């Protein structure tokens, strides 16, 4: 299964099967981007899925990096782009 971590409906950070349609069913909700810049990300769960081969979208990467959540622990699972 090819997994992707991406935004859904411009507010939720979800895990999806990248072979499905853009609006396909989410497998797991990993966080959200709320009003007034409030961000919640389940880092533990994200680490689990990154270690299993899930790849974050560019927009999710930018959000994590901009908020200082892109720790060295997360970076070791990301492919060089």
C-alpha positions as CSV (number, residue, x, y, z in Angstrom):
1,X,0.0,0.0,0.0
2,X,1.3,3.4,-1.0
3,X,0.6,5.8,1.9
4,X,0.6,9.6,1.9
5,X,0.2,12.1,4.8
6,X,-1.7,15.1,3.5
7,X,-4.4,17.7,4.1
8,X,-8.0,17.0,3.7
9,X,-10.6,19.8,3.6
10,X,-7.8,22.3,4.3
11,X,-7.9,21.5,8.0
12,X,-7.2,17.9,8.8
13,X,-3.9,16.1,8.5
14,X,-4.8,12.5,7.4
15,X,-3.2,9.3,6.2
16,X,-4.6,8.1,2.9
17,X,-3.8,5.5,0.3
18,X,-2.2,7.5,-2.5
19,X,-3.6,5.2,-5.2
20,X,-7.2,6.2,-4.4
21,X,-9.0,9.4,-5.5
22,X,-8.2,12.8,-4.0
23,X,-11.3,12.7,-1.9
24,X,-11.0,9.1,-0.9
25,X,-11.6,7.7,2.5
26,X,-8.9,8.5,5.1
27,X,-7.2,5.7,7.0
28,X,-6.3,7.7,10.0
29,X,-6.5,11.3,11.2
30,X,-3.1,12.4,12.4
31,X,-3.8,16.0,13.3
32,X,-5.6,19.2,12.4
33,X,-4.9,22.8,11.5
34,X,-7.5,24.9,13.3
35,X,-8.6,28.5,13.5
36,X,-6.2,31.2,14.4
37,X,-3.2,29.0,13.6
38,X,-3.9,26.3,16.3
39,X,-2.1,23.1,15.2
40,X,-2.4,19.7,16.7
41,X,-0.2,16.8,15.4
42,X,0.0,13.4,16.9
43,X,3.8,13.1,16.5
44,X,3.9,9.6,18.0
45,X,1.4,8.3,15.5
46,X,3.1,10.2,12.6
47,X,6.5,8.6,13.5
48,X,4.8,5.1,13.4
49,X,3.4,5.7,9.9
50,X,6.6,7.4,8.6
51,X,8.6,4.4,9.7
52,X,6.1,2.2,7.7
53,X,6.9,4.2,4.6
54,X,4.2,6.9,4.5
55,X,5.3,10.1,2.8
56,X,4.1,13.6,3.7
57,X,2.9,16.0,1.0
58,X,4.8,19.2,0.4
59,X,2.2,21.3,2.1
60,X,2.3,19.1,5.3
61,X,6.1,19.3,5.3
62,X,6.0,23.1,5.0
63,X,3.5,23.3,7.9
64,X,5.6,21.0,10.1
65,X,8.8,22.8,9.3
66,X,7.3,26.3,9.8
67,X,6.0,25.3,13.3
68,X,9.3,23.8,14.3
69,X,7.8,20.3,14.5
70,X,10.1,18.8,11.9
71,X,12.5,17.3,14.4
72,X,15.5,15.2,13.6
73,X,13.4,12.2,14.7
74,X,10.9,12.9,11.9
75,X,13.6,13.9,9.3
76,X,15.3,10.5,9.4
77,X,12.2,8.9,7.9
78,X,11.7,11.3,5.1
79,X,13.0,10.7,1.6
80,X,15.3,13.3,0.1
81,X,13.5,15.5,-2.4
